[in-house]
């Protein structure tokens, strides 16, 4: 009898504990059947730039998405897909805040013309400036911090007049994986498997690219992370966030057998804060079994934290990600 009462108490206690757990919210993807594109006119180096003004989403606020198709795009063959963050900064300097651009169309087009890379298209969701930090900061590492620490970071951001009061990168990735990718796969002549699906970005876009492949290793085969902003927020605030991100990577990096990572950093402007993290990053990947064939972490002496700097070396990560098989 006593044994039965003991089992009952344990059972009730377990139910009580379960009831206290937050239920995971299941988000139903938005209806993407009525998405419309327009062709953007501009000084583009071959290919076609299409724009979706308000891509619908139940994960994040709707936003513009650019899709670049290389010259000679044809439904008679299949293309790899490169997802790139900060879409408004990639193709057209006339719409950027600093009149700079990555020149993704010029570099990508030339690499394909020279038969260096496989054929690919670029899918580029725009950022929403006031939400960018929240959407690009890796969520699980941030949520591993004590609530008091998280709250203090939000308060410090508020004092600095910096918009950072939430972290929603899991939803941002949910948008890409569950809404944007299905639309691209259904409407363009693309290869849909992991080995032909890539993600890339710079600064905070580098962080979210790393996080994307860790969270969705079955979706993304490789990531390019330029000038990755390891400090997470103000680089003068210490290494707490960087250390938290590194701890996450130690546990969550995907298998080196079928994944590849490209990182790089400069030495000037904001990039001057990044070289000190290179050794730690190298050790983490080496311990996980990565080598020169599937991991790079390159230093560019004198390079700044600008689109012009990323533009100058963009051919290197694109070749690493998309080089034709020999």
Secondary structure, DSSP 8 states (H G I E B T S, - for coil): -HHHHHHHHHHHHHHHHHHHS-----------TT---EE--SS-SSSEEEEEEEE--SSS--EEEEEEE-TT--TTS-BEEEEESSGGGSS-GGGSTTS----HHHHHHHHHHTTSB--EEEEEE---GGGHHHHHS-HHHHHTS-HHHHHHHHHHHHHTT---S---HHHHHHHIIIIIHHHHHHHS-B--SGGGEEEEEETHHHHHHHHHHHH-TTT-SEEEEET--TT-S-GGG-SHHHHHHHHHHHHH---TTS-EEEEEE-SSGGGGGTGGGHHHHHHHHHHTT--TTTEEEEE-TT--SSHHHHHHHHHHHHHHHHB---
